[in-house]
Amino acid sequence: MSTKLPAHTKPRNGIIYYRRRVPKHLQHLPPFNGKEIYERSLKVRTVSAARRVIVEEGIDLLFEDRSLPTAVVTAKIGVTDEILNGLMNEMYNRTAPKMYASRMSEPLEVRITRDELAAQDVGALNDEYYADRARAIIKKEQEDVRLRMAEVIAKKKHLQGDADSIQRIADALFEVDIAEMRARVDLAGNKTEPSKPHFAFGVSETVHHPNAYKTFLEIAEEAILEGKKKESWNHKVRVAAKLFNQHVRGAALYKIEGTDVKSFLRLVSEAPDRMVQRFPKLGLEAAIAANASREKPYSTISPNTINTNYFSAIRWVFAFTVEERYIKVSPCNGIRVKGASKSKGKSRGVPFEIDELNAFFSLPTFTGCRSKDHPNVAGQYRINDHRKWVPLLMLFSGARPSEIAQLLVKDIRHSSQYPSISILTDFDPSDPNDQEHIVSYKTENAKRLLPIHPKLIELGFLDYVEEMELAKSKRLFPEWKKSDDPRKLYTSARWIRNINEQMIPSVVDRYPKPTLYSLRHTWKTLMATNSVPSQFQNQIMGHAQTGMDAFYMGSLGIDALYKAIESLTYEGLDLSRLERSPLPEVKS
């Protein structure tokens, strides 16, 4: 059999299309409807299948001369799916502009009411469980009018006028009504140009939007381009999309089902934590196997991490495809990550208890270790860098690690009456109270002043700052390695993992265990239990003000903030062992 493409066809993104110029004397006939160029997707990928579709649907026959002598009775044309699709495009292109104009001429109250009714109907049509019933109810309302219009159209276009043909034309007109309704909702939502509908009538199981034939990975890149999100979110989407695309073996978008999403999430739950870093060159199943072969396998990814880093990204891409009408329903609908906590998958803070803090700050990292490179082994060497001061700054200021990481020496204002830190607020995805669209290190408005607690001064923090000034260091913590990843301000892969996986578990025997971030939550709890006003708490923690405070409150002065926290103490906390002078490092 010949592998040569049939005449007037060409491949595009793996799908074969039919494209042909329409003779002028045929342009007024359906399905051309005035078009000079006729083009459609054959929805097939092989030459043999393309030939079959052309023959079965009689596409080439549409271009034969259909004009007959006037004395001969014109034969009626059968109502095919192709003719209906052309009819719907013709009707929509003619009636939609009229709808736009009439909507703007409506009295404001009338327009608002009609917009709300349209939005309610569209919402019902988009509901996975109510859509069929909603369509039936909406369709019934004007069905008589559409049937009469269908008879007129059939007569005018020489189409068959039997009951089945008239009903099919009326059904096509209903699809146009739905498209106009969606366009009205788009306009009410301040879209300058409503999404153009893609009509695929009759064979809805096999006809799809052209982009529905793309892979999930390709669609994810399109969503990223249109979404204009932060690079950190885009990176998360790319990682999840790559793994998911591998899982579905590059299947076309329209072929992906809810079972694919469920099986992917199940596999991710079996994957090792930090899989991308630990097994960078392996796919999902290979990483699971590699981890299982280890003498001591890494722990698996937690439900909250699955929800936040994987499922949320996949769900976001599918939501984009539904909004763009590439597919009708997201396969993520009704799926939940088992074991993930509420609050959008973010875990609530687990504050430290006082006895846990005493035990934590009695560890060698703070009281004396073997050497700079052996912080967990007891000895006489005193660490005096970020590993000591970051936990203390978090405990007495609530600052985020990423905020502390970017501090410069000049950001510490220690010569004024109220010592403070000029900090650049950063979004913390681990904090359920943070809102990414409000808190961002990229805006100058994110600057805030944090009062330096007297206890930090007592422990020697300002002495450390002076040491950095004498050393002419630009960064406050120069030994805190900056990340090669431009999305991150610092790298925490080693020493923060040491805190969360070694130091804290050695002194805390409960579940859920606190983490480094819990020091921030502990400070928040201290302020709350000591009746520090919520407005002060929000500004200190870098949270957005709530309620009317967000509209009417200005920034609180550093004097007021300092007075609000200077007397706060952790009752029973003993940090006396941290006040000793640094001792020399013992060479191993």
C-alpha positions as CSV (number, residue, x, y, z in Angstrom):
1,M,0.0,0.0,0.0
2,S,1.3,3.5,-0.9
3,T,2.6,5.6,2.0
4,K,2.2,8.8,0.0
5,L,-0.1,11.3,1.6
6,P,-3.4,11.8,-0.2
7,A,-3.9,14.9,-2.2
8,H,-4.7,18.1,-0.3
9,T,-3.4,16.6,3.0
10,K,-0.5,17.4,5.3
11,P,0.7,16.4,8.7
12,R,0.8,18.8,11.7
13,N,2.0,17.8,15.1
14,G,1.5,14.2,14.1
15,I,-2.1,14.6,13.0
16,I,-3.1,14.7,9.3
17,Y,-5.1,17.7,8.1
18,Y,-7.1,18.2,4.9
19,R,-6.6,21.7,3.3
20,R,-8.0,22.7,-0.1
21,R,-9.0,25.9,-2.0
22,V,-12.7,26.2,-2.6
23,P,-13.9,27.1,-6.1
24,K,-15.8,30.4,-6.1
25,H,-19.1,28.9,-7.4
26,L,-19.1,26.5,-4.4
27,Q,-18.1,28.9,-1.6
28,H,-21.8,29.7,-0.8
29,L,-22.6,26.0,-0.1
30,P,-22.2,24.2,3.2
31,P,-19.9,23.3,4.7
32,F,-17.8,26.1,3.1
33,N,-20.2,28.9,4.0
34,G,-18.3,31.6,2.2
35,K,-14.7,30.4,3.0
36,E,-12.0,30.5,0.3
37,I,-10.0,27.8,2.1
38,Y,-11.5,24.7,3.5
39,E,-9.4,23.1,6.3
40,R,-10.1,20.4,8.9
41,S,-8.4,17.8,11.0
42,L,-8.9,14.2,9.9
43,K,-8.1,13.2,13.6
44,V,-5.9,10.4,12.4
45,R,-2.1,9.8,12.2
46,T,-1.6,7.3,9.4
47,V,-1.9,7.5,5.6
48,S,-4.2,4.6,5.4
49,A,-6.6,6.0,8.0
50,A,-6.5,9.4,6.3
51,R,-7.6,7.8,3.0
52,R,-10.4,5.9,4.7
53,V,-11.8,9.1,6.4
54,I,-11.7,11.0,3.1
55,V,-13.6,8.2,1.3
56,E,-16.1,7.4,4.1
57,E,-17.0,11.1,4.7
58,G,-16.9,12.0,1.0
59,I,-14.7,15.0,1.6
60,D,-13.4,15.1,-2.0
61,L,-17.0,14.9,-3.3
62,L,-17.8,18.2,-1.6
63,F,-15.6,19.9,-4.3
64,E,-17.5,18.4,-7.2
65,D,-19.8,20.8,-9.2
66,R,-23.2,20.5,-7.4
67,S,-25.0,23.0,-9.6
68,L,-27.9,21.6,-11.8
69,P,-30.0,23.0,-14.6
70,T,-32.9,25.1,-13.2
71,A,-35.4,22.7,-14.7
72,V,-34.0,19.9,-12.6
73,V,-35.2,19.6,-9.0
74,T,-32.1,20.1,-6.7
75,A,-31.3,17.0,-4.6
76,K,-31.3,17.6,-0.9
77,I,-27.9,17.4,0.9
78,G,-27.5,15.0,3.8
79,V,-26.9,16.6,7.2
80,T,-23.4,15.4,8.0
81,D,-21.2,16.2,11.0
82,E,-19.0,18.2,8.8
83,I,-21.8,20.3,7.5
84,L,-23.1,20.9,11.1
85,N,-19.6,22.0,12.2
86,G,-19.5,24.5,9.4
87,L,-23.0,25.7,10.1
88,M,-22.1,26.3,13.8
89,N,-19.0,28.3,12.9
90,E,-21.1,30.4,10.5
91,M,-23.8,31.0,13.0
92,Y,-21.5,31.9,15.8
93,N,-19.4,34.2,13.7
94,R,-22.6,36.0,12.7
95,T,-24.5,36.2,16.0
96,A,-21.7,36.6,18.5
97,P,-20.7,40.1,17.5
98,K,-24.4,41.0,17.7
99,M,-24.5,39.6,21.3
100,Y,-21.4,41.7,22.2
101,A,-23.1,44.9,20.9
102,S,-26.5,44.3,22.4
103,R,-24.9,43.5,25.8
104,M,-23.2,46.8,26.0
105,S,-26.4,48.6,25.0
106,E,-28.4,47.0,27.8
107,P,-29.2,49.1,30.9
108,L,-26.7,48.3,33.7
109,E,-29.1,46.5,36.0
110,V,-30.3,44.3,33.1
111,R,-26.8,43.6,32.0
112,I,-25.7,42.6,35.5
113,T,-28.7,40.3,35.9
114,R,-28.2,38.6,32.6
115,D,-24.5,38.2,33.2
116,E,-25.2,36.5,36.6
117,L,-27.8,34.2,35.0
118,A,-25.3,33.2,32.3
119,A,-22.6,32.6,34.9
120,Q,-24.9,30.4,36.9
121,D,-25.7,28.3,33.8
122,V,-22.1,28.1,32.7
123,G,-21.1,27.0,36.3
124,A,-23.7,24.3,36.1
125,L,-22.5,23.1,32.7
126,N,-18.9,23.0,34.1
127,D,-20.0,20.9,37.1
128,E,-18.8,17.3,36.6
129,Y,-21.8,15.8,38.3
130,Y,-24.6,18.2,37.3
131,A,-23.6,19.0,33.7
132,D,-25.9,16.5,31.9
133,R,-28.9,17.6,33.9
134,A,-28.1,21.3,33.4
135,R,-27.8,20.8,29.6
136,A,-31.2,19.1,29.5
137,I,-32.8,21.9,31.4
138,I,-31.2,24.7,29.4
139,K,-31.9,23.0,26.1
140,K,-35.6,22.6,26.9
141,E,-36.2,26.3,27.4
142,Q,-35.9,27.4,23.7
143,E,-36.1,24.1,21.9
144,D,-39.2,25.1,19.9
145,V,-37.6,28.2,18.6
146,R,-34.5,26.3,17.6
147,L,-36.5,23.6,15.7
148,R,-38.3,26.4,13.7
149,M,-34.9,28.0,12.9
150,A,-33.6,24.6,11.9
151,E,-36.4,24.2,9.3
152,V,-35.7,27.6,7.8
153,I,-31.9,26.8,7.6
154,A,-32.5,23.4,6.0
155,K,-34.7,24.9,3.3
156,K,-32.4,27.8,2.6
157,K,-29.3,25.5,2.3
158,H,-31.0,22.7,0.5
159,L,-30.4,20.3,3.4
160,Q,-32.6,17.3,4.1
161,G,-35.7,18.2,6.0
162,D,-36.7,15.0,7.7
163,A,-37.3,15.0,11.5
164,D,-33.9,13.5,12.3
165,S,-32.0,16.1,10.2
166,I,-34.0,19.0,11.6
167,Q,-33.3,17.8,15.2
168,R,-29.6,17.6,14.4
169,I,-29.5,21.1,13.1
170,A,-31.4,22.3,16.2
171,D,-28.9,20.5,18.4
172,A,-26.1,22.3,16.6
173,L,-27.9,25.6,17.2
174,F,-28.0,24.8,20.9
175,E,-24.2,24.4,20.9
176,V,-24.0,27.9,19.4
177,D,-26.2,29.2,22.2
178,I,-24.0,27.6,24.8
179,A,-20.9,29.1,23.1
180,E,-22.5,32.6,23.2
181,M,-23.4,32.1,26.8
182,R,-19.8,31.3,27.7
183,A,-18.6,34.3,25.6
184,R,-21.0,36.5,27.7
185,V,-19.4,35.2,30.9
186,D,-16.0,35.9,29.5
187,L,-16.9,39.5,28.8
188,A,-18.5,39.9,32.2
189,G,-15.2,38.7,33.6
190,N,-13.4,41.6,31.8
191,K,-11.9,39.5,29.1
192,T,-11.1,41.7,26.2
193,E,-11.7,38.8,23.8
194,P,-13.8,35.7,24.7
195,S,-12.2,32.3,24.1
196,K,-13.2,31.2,20.6
197,P,-15.3,28.0,20.7
198,H,-14.1,24.8,19.1
199,F,-17.1,23.1,17.5
200,A,-16.8,19.3,17.1
201,F,-20.3,18.1,16.7
202,G,-21.7,14.6,16.6
203,V,-18.6,12.5,17.2
204,S,-17.6,13.9,20.6
205,E,-15.8,10.7,21.6
206,T,-13.3,11.0,18.7
207,V,-13.1,14.7,17.8
208,H,-11.0,16.9,20.1
209,H,-9.5,20.3,20.2
210,P,-6.2,20.3,18.2
211,N,-4.2,20.9,21.4
212,A,-5.7,17.9,23.0
213,Y,-3.4,15.8,20.9
214,K,-0.3,17.3,22.5
215,T,1.5,15.6,25.4
216,F,1.0,16.7,29.0
217,L,4.6,18.0,29.1
218,E,3.9,20.3,26.0
219,I,0.7,21.6,27.6
220,A,2.6,22.3,30.9
221,E,5.0,24.5,29.1
222,E,2.1,26.4,27.4
223,A,0.4,26.8,30.8
224,I,3.7,28.1,32.3
225,L,4.0,30.6,29.5
226,E,0.5,31.9,29.9
227,G,0.4,31.7,33.7
228,K,3.2,34.2,34.3
229,K,4.0,32.7,37.7
230,K,7.2,32.9,39.8
231,E,10.1,30.8,38.6
232,S,9.9,28.7,41.8
233,W,6.4,27.6,40.8
234,N,7.4,27.0,37.2
235,H,10.2,24.8,38.3
236,K,7.8,22.8,40.4
237,V,5.4,22.4,37.5
238,R,8.2,21.2,35.2
239,V,9.5,18.6,37.6
240,A,6.0,17.2,38.2
241,A,5.0,17.4,34.5
242,K,8.1,15.5,33.4
243,L,7.5,12.7,35.8
244,F,3.8,12.5,35.0
245,N,4.4,12.6,31.3
246,Q,6.8,9.7,31.7
247,H,4.2,7.8,33.7
248,V,1.6,8.1,31.0
249,R,4.2,7.4,28.4
250,G,3.7,10.6,26.5
251,A,0.0,10.0,25.9
252,A,-2.1,12.6,24.2
253,L,-3.8,15.0,26.6
254,Y,-7.4,13.7,25.8
255,K,-6.4,10.1,26.6
256,I,-5.3,10.8,30.1
257,E,-7.9,9.7,32.7
258,G,-8.4,9.9,36.4
259,T,-7.0,6.4,36.9
260,D,-3.7,7.7,35.4
261,V,-3.6,10.5,38.0
262,K,-4.4,8.1,40.8
263,S,-1.7,5.6,39.8
264,F,0.9,8.4,39.5
265,L,0.1,9.7,43.0
266,R,0.3,6.1,44.3
267,L,3.8,5.7,42.8
268,V,5.0,9.0,44.1
269,S,3.9,7.9,47.6
270,E,6.4,5.0,47.2
271,A,9.2,7.2,46.0
272,P,12.1,8.3,48.2
273,D,12.0,11.8,49.8
274,R,14.0,14.3,47.7
275,M,14.0,11.9,44.9
276,V,15.0,14.4,42.2
277,Q,18.1,15.3,44.2
278,R,19.1,11.8,45.3
279,F,18.3,10.1,42.0
280,P,18.5,12.9,39.4
281,K,18.9,10.7,36.3
282,L,16.2,8.2,37.2
283,G,12.5,8.2,36.4
284,L,9.8,7.5,39.1
285,E,9.8,3.7,38.9
286,A,13.6,3.4,38.6
287,A,14.1,5.7,41.6
288,I,11.7,3.6,43.7
289,A,13.6,0.5,42.7
290,A,17.0,2.1,43.4
291,N,15.9,3.2,46.8
292,A,14.5,-0.2,47.7
293,S,17.9,-1.7,46.8
294,R,19.7,0.4,49.4
295,E,20.7,-1.2,52.6
296,K,18.9,1.5,54.4
297,P,16.2,3.0,52.1
298,Y,15.4,6.7,52.3
299,S,12.0,7.6,53.8
300,T,9.2,8.1,51.3
301,I,7.7,11.4,50.2
302,S,5.1,12.6,52.7
303,P,1.5,13.1,51.8
304,N,1.7,16.9,52.3
305,T,4.8,17.1,50.0
306,I,3.0,15.0,47.3
307,N,0.0,17.3,47.6
308,T,2.1,20.5,47.4
309,N,4.9,19.6,45.0
310,Y,3.2,17.2,42.6
311,F,-0.5,17.0,42.7
312,S,-1.1,20.8,42.9
313,A,1.2,21.3,39.9
314,I,-0.6,18.6,37.8
315,R,-4.0,19.9,38.9
316,W,-3.1,23.4,37.9
317,V,-2.1,22.3,34.4
318,F,-5.3,20.4,33.9
319,A,-7.3,23.4,35.1
320,F,-5.6,25.4,32.4
321,T,-6.6,22.9,29.8
322,V,-10.2,23.0,30.9
323,E,-10.2,26.8,30.9
324,E,-8.8,26.8,27.4
325,R,-11.4,24.1,26.5
326,Y,-8.8,21.7,25.2
327,I,-10.7,19.1,27.3
328,K,-14.1,19.3,29.0
329,V,-13.3,17.9,32.5
330,S,-10.1,17.7,34.5
331,P,-9.1,14.1,35.3
332,C,-8.1,15.4,38.7
333,N,-11.7,16.1,39.7
334,G,-12.6,14.2,42.9
335,I,-9.1,13.0,43.6
336,R,-7.5,13.7,47.0
337,V,-4.0,12.8,48.3
338,K,-4.7,10.4,51.2
339,G,-3.1,11.5,54.4
340,A,-2.5,15.1,53.4
341,S,-3.6,17.7,55.9
342,K,-6.0,20.5,55.2
343,S,-5.1,24.1,54.7
344,K,-4.1,23.5,51.0
345,G,-1.7,20.8,52.0
346,K,0.4,23.0,54.2
347,S,1.1,21.6,57.7
348,R,0.4,23.8,60.7
349,G,3.3,24.9,62.8
350,V,4.4,22.6,65.7
351,P,6.0,24.8,68.4
352,F,8.8,23.6,70.6
353,E,8.2,22.9,74.3
354,I,10.6,24.5,76.7
355,D,12.3,21.2,77.8
356,E,12.9,20.5,74.1
357,L,14.5,23.9,73.5
358,N,16.8,23.4,76.5
359,A,17.8,20.0,75.1
360,F,18.2,21.3,71.6
361,F,20.4,24.3,72.6
362,S,22.5,22.0,74.8
363,L,23.7,20.0,71.7
364,P,27.4,20.3,70.6
365,T,26.6,22.7,67.8
366,F,25.8,25.3,70.4
367,T,27.8,24.3,73.5
368,G,31.0,22.9,72.0
369,C,31.8,20.4,69.3
370,R,34.8,18.5,68.0
371,S,35.5,20.7,65.0
372,K,33.9,22.9,62.4
373,D,33.2,19.9,60.3
374,H,32.0,17.7,63.1
375,P,29.1,19.8,64.7
376,N,27.3,16.8,66.2
377,V,30.3,15.4,68.2
378,A,31.0,16.9,71.6
379,G,34.2,18.9,72.0
380,Q,35.7,22.3,72.8
381,Y,35.3,24.0,69.5
382,R,32.6,26.7,69.5
383,I,30.7,27.3,66.2
384,N,30.1,31.0,65.6
385,D,28.4,31.2,62.2
386,H,25.0,30.7,60.7
387,R,24.6,27.3,62.2
388,K,24.5,28.9,65.7
389,W,22.8,32.2,64.9
390,V,20.0,31.3,62.5
391,P,18.1,29.1,65.1
392,L,18.5,31.8,67.7
393,L,17.4,34.6,65.3
394,M,14.3,32.5,64.4
395,L,13.5,31.9,68.1
396,F,13.7,35.5,69.1
397,S,12.5,37.3,65.9
398,G,10.4,34.8,63.9
399,A,12.5,35.6,60.7
400,R,12.4,33.0,58.0
401,P,15.7,31.1,57.0
402,S,15.5,32.6,53.5
403,E,15.2,36.1,54.9
404,I,18.2,35.6,57.2
405,A,20.2,34.1,54.4
406,Q,20.2,37.3,52.3
407,L,21.1,39.6,55.2
408,L,24.0,42.0,54.6
409,V,26.1,43.3,57.5
410,K,24.8,46.8,56.9
411,D,21.2,45.5,57.4
412,I,21.9,45.2,61.1
413,R,21.2,48.6,62.7
414,H,22.9,48.3,66.1
415,S,23.9,51.9,66.8
416,S,20.3,53.3,67.2
417,Q,18.2,53.5,70.3
418,Y,16.2,50.5,69.2
419,P,18.6,47.9,67.5
420,S,16.9,46.4,64.5
421,I,17.3,44.2,61.4
422,S,16.3,45.6,58.0
423,I,14.9,42.5,56.4
424,L,13.5,41.7,52.9
425,T,10.4,39.7,53.4
426,D,10.3,36.4,51.6
427,F,7.4,34.0,50.9
428,D,7.6,30.8,52.9
429,P,5.7,27.8,51.3
430,S,6.0,25.9,54.6
431,D,4.0,28.5,56.5
432,P,0.2,28.2,56.1
433,N,-0.2,31.9,57.0
434,D,2.0,33.1,54.1
435,Q,0.3,34.3,50.9
436,E,2.5,34.2,47.8
437,H,0.8,37.0,46.0
438,I,1.2,39.3,49.0
439,V,4.6,38.4,50.3
440,S,7.5,38.6,47.9
441,Y,11.1,39.4,48.1
442,K,10.9,40.9,44.7
443,T,9.0,44.0,45.8
444,E,10.4,47.0,47.8
445,N,7.2,47.0,49.8
446,A,8.4,43.7,51.3
447,K,11.0,45.5,53.4
448,R,10.4,45.5,57.2
449,L,12.3,46.2,60.4
450,L,12.6,43.6,63.0
451,P,13.6,44.6,66.6
452,I,16.6,42.8,68.0
453,H,15.5,41.1,71.2
454,P,17.7,41.9,74.3
455,K,18.4,38.2,74.7
456,L,20.2,38.1,71.3
457,I,22.4,41.0,72.4
458,E,23.1,39.2,75.7
459,L,24.2,36.1,73.8
460,G,26.6,38.2,71.7
461,F,24.8,38.7,68.4
462,L,26.0,42.3,68.1
463,D,29.5,41.2,68.9
464,Y,29.3,38.8,66.0
465,V,28.1,41.6,63.7
466,E,31.1,43.8,64.7
467,E,33.4,40.9,63.9
468,M,31.9,40.7,60.4
469,E,32.3,44.5,60.0
470,L,36.0,44.3,61.0
471,A,36.4,41.4,58.5
472,K,34.9,43.7,55.9
473,S,32.4,41.0,55.0
474,K,29.5,42.0,52.8
475,R,27.2,39.2,53.9
476,L,26.3,38.7,57.5
477,F,26.8,34.9,57.2
478,P,29.4,34.5,54.4
479,E,30.0,30.8,55.1
480,W,26.3,30.1,54.4
481,K,26.8,28.8,50.8
482,K,24.7,30.6,48.1
483,S,22.8,28.3,45.8
484,D,23.7,27.8,42.1
485,D,19.9,27.7,41.6
486,P,18.8,31.3,40.7
487,R,15.4,30.5,42.2
488,K,17.0,30.1,45.7
489,L,18.8,32.7,47.8
490,Y,20.8,30.0,49.6
491,T,21.5,26.3,49.8
492,S,20.3,24.4,52.9
493,A,20.8,20.9,51.7
494,R,23.3,19.9,54.4
495,W,23.1,21.8,57.6
496,I,19.3,22.3,57.8
497,R,18.9,18.6,57.0
498,N,21.3,17.9,59.9
499,I,19.0,19.9,62.2
500,N,15.8,18.3,61.0
501,E,17.1,14.7,60.7
502,Q,19.8,14.4,63.4
503,M,19.7,17.2,66.0
504,I,15.9,17.6,66.6
505,P,15.1,13.8,66.6
506,S,17.9,13.3,69.1
507,V,16.1,15.4,71.7
508,V,12.4,15.2,70.7
509,D,10.5,12.0,71.1
510,R,7.0,12.8,69.9
511,Y,5.0,13.1,66.7
512,P,4.6,15.2,64.7
513,K,8.2,16.4,65.4
514,P,9.0,20.1,65.2
515,T,11.5,21.2,62.6
516,L,13.8,24.2,62.2
517,Y,10.7,26.2,61.0
518,S,9.1,25.4,64.3
519,L,11.3,28.0,66.0
520,R,9.4,30.6,64.0
521,H,6.1,29.2,65.2
522,T,7.4,29.1,68.7
523,W,8.1,32.8,68.6
524,K,4.6,33.5,67.2
525,T,3.1,31.5,70.0
526,L,5.1,33.4,72.6
527,M,3.8,36.7,71.3
528,A,0.2,35.4,71.2
529,T,0.3,34.1,74.8
530,N,1.8,37.4,76.0
531,S,-1.0,39.4,74.5
532,V,1.0,41.1,71.8
533,P,-1.6,42.7,69.5
534,S,-2.2,40.7,66.3
535,Q,-1.3,43.8,64.2
536,F,2.2,43.8,65.8
537,Q,2.5,40.0,65.3
538,N,1.6,40.2,61.6
539,Q,4.2,42.9,60.9
540,I,6.9,41.2,62.9
541,M,6.2,37.8,61.2
542,G,5.9,39.3,57.7
543,H,2.3,38.4,57.3
544,A,-0.3,40.5,55.6
545,Q,-2.7,42.5,57.9
546,T,-6.2,41.1,58.0
547,G,-9.7,42.7,57.8
548,M,-9.9,46.4,57.8
549,D,-6.3,46.7,59.1
550,A,-5.2,45.8,55.6
551,F,-6.8,49.0,54.3
552,Y,-6.4,51.5,57.0
553,M,-3.2,50.6,59.0
554,G,0.2,51.9,58.1
555,S,3.5,50.4,59.1
556,L,4.3,50.3,62.8
557,G,7.4,52.1,64.0
558,I,10.4,50.2,65.2
559,D,10.1,51.9,68.7
560,A,6.6,50.4,69.1
561,L,7.7,47.0,67.8
562,Y,10.7,46.9,70.2
563,K,8.6,47.9,73.2
564,A,6.1,45.1,72.3
565,I,8.7,42.4,72.4
566,E,11.6,43.5,74.7
567,S,10.1,42.0,77.8
568,L,9.1,38.7,76.2
569,T,10.9,35.7,77.8
570,Y,10.6,31.9,77.4
571,E,10.0,30.9,81.0
572,G,12.3,28.1,82.0
573,L,14.6,28.5,78.9
574,D,18.3,28.2,79.9
575,L,20.8,29.4,77.3
576,S,23.6,30.2,79.8
577,R,26.0,27.6,78.2
578,L,25.8,29.6,74.9
579,E,27.3,32.7,76.5
580,R,30.8,31.3,76.9
581,S,33.6,32.6,74.8
582,P,34.6,30.6,71.7
583,L,37.2,27.9,72.3
584,P,39.9,26.8,69.9
585,E,39.2,24.1,67.4
586,V,40.7,20.7,68.1
587,K,42.5,19.3,65.1
588,S,41.6,15.8,64.2
